[in-house]
Amino acid sequence: MTPQANPKTARRGGRGTLVILAMLLAFSGALRLGDGLGIAIARATTPENDAHSLPALDCPKPPAALAEALSEREARVSAKETALEDRLAALALADQAIDIRMKALATAEDQLNETLARADGASEADLTRLTDVYQSMKPKDAAALFSAMAPEFAAGFLGRMRPEASAAIMSGMTPEDAYAISVILAGRNANVPKN
């Protein structure tokens, strides 16, 4: 007869294997937990608190290094923010200075335009008065005066006068002077664009 295995014995052998595996897993977990626990206890124990403490271990400190890196980054970002705020403040001051100068320039331009308008008005008034004086002179006396003037200058006054007064003055001038003034008067508007 062949010996048959006892089912109870087979089950006991299987249970023993499971118990051994469970113990190995528990031992592995305890080692891992104990490793971190030992470092934590070593860090928590300082020489001031405990005279029998273990010497400090030279272990990497990831949380502290991360905190330090974050602190450095925050300092850099803060410095950049401060520099940016300073720059924005400088730009705001520059904008204010530009606005003030633009207003001052606009005021100066208005004053200059007003002055030019007054000067032009005064100049025009002077020319009108002088033209009236020349028109009211005797044509013979005015012709002698206009003959002594530069042709461009004389043409300016004669062009402003009434046609009959200009004709009377030009008839008393030498033909050469009258011709020079006539050429200037005729060509005065020659370069004006035509439609």
C-alpha positions, 0 to 999 in steps of 0.5 A: 500500500502506498502511503497517503498524505494526511490532509491535516499534516498537509494543512499544517505545513501550509500554515507554517509557511504563511506564518513565516511569510507574515513574520518576515513582512512584519520584520521588514516593516519594523526595520523600515519604520525603525530606520526613520524612527531612529533618525527622528529620535536622533534629530529630536534629541539635542545635547542641551536636553539630554546628556546621553544623546547620540552624536548628530548624524550627517544625513541629508535634510530634504525638508530643510533644503527645500525650505531653504530653496523656497526661501531663496526663491522668495527672496529673489522674487521679492527683489524682482518685485521691488525692482519692478515697483521702483521702475514703475514708480520711476516711469510714473514720475517720468510720465508726470514730468512729460505731462507737465512739460507738454502742458508747458509747451502747449501754453508756450505755443499758445502764447507764441501764436498769440504774439505772432498774431499780434505781430502780424496784425501790427505789421499788417497795420503798419503796411496798410498805413504806409500804403495809405501814406504812399497813395495819398502822396502826389504821384510825381513825389511817390514815383521818385520815392518808388524809383529809389526803392528796390523793385521787390519792395516797391512792387509789394506796396504798389500791389496793395494800392488801388489800381488807379493810384498805382497807375499814377505812380508808375506813370511818373517812373522811368520806363526801366523801373516801371518795367522791373516792378511790372515783371515782379507784380506779374510773376508774383503768383506764377508758382501758385498751383492751378486746379 
